Amino acid sequence: MNPVSELAFFALLVRVGSLAATARELNLTPPAVTKRLAQLEQRLGVRLLNRTTRSISLTAEGETYLINAQRILGEIEEMERQVSSSRAEPKGLLRVNAPLGFGRTHVGPAVSSFARRYPDVEVQLQLTDRPINLPDDAIDVAIRFGELPDSRLIARKIAANRRRLCAAPAYLQAHGHPQTPRDLVQHNCIVLRQNDAAFGSWRLSRGKQTESVKVRGSLSTNDGEVALNWALDGHGILMRAEWNLAGHLRSGRLVEVLGDYETPPADIYAVYLERLNLSAKVSLFIEHLRDFFHRNADESAWR
């Protein structure tokens, strides 16, 4: 028996729930199925199932074997679908994760247009600002900003972006414009508590000079939309991605400060596991995101 046949045999056995039912599915006798299972367990050197005359149940080793068998069989099916019909419409479940604010404003509408174009793909969109681990959290594609430390992942840039510092005119009129990064310690700064970023540490660069400033303020939050509204209300200086700020900067409701300094990169990436590199639904979804943002995003916010 080849390894793939063994995986398929065991997955079928667990799915139908008995040796007799498996025998009927495979058009074999029950003793032949029992012998096949015994040969598999003998080759592996472990018991995969606890079995009685009426029922079977997975051992710990059997559960591990089943989980990996289902994953491998799914990947083989996906590969064969791509090879046999590269033009076939993508199908199946696509699980996407995105940050809360960006997900609501941009990824949600992009998923809507993707679903109209590819109706056979079921998309589950999860919005959260907590860090995720793609394999552990069963996510196919994650949308992320800035530097990506995990080298095991593939990242494709879907939009350019940068962070900018700004405040309402009323705040700047009352408290003045900071002239250097060190001046920020004298200001009320609105701080975002997100992901694993160092809380309240803002890094600004000009040329080869980089300064890290520990800012403080009377207001902090983990929600970018709340922080933006506080800045619009004149509570202090905010560092935020330009896609969130562009309209307010154009209208004059917010004014950029320290604009000649660079902030940490905030380009937007679609991140996925290497084993999904050839997945039709993943590659088409990422291309759709790139096209969607190019066609619909505000030019001044995505330059």
Order of alpha helices (4+ residues) and beta strands (2+ residues): alpha-alpha-alpha-beta-beta-alpha-beta-alpha-beta-beta-beta-beta-alpha-beta-beta-beta-beta-alpha-beta-alpha-beta-beta-alpha
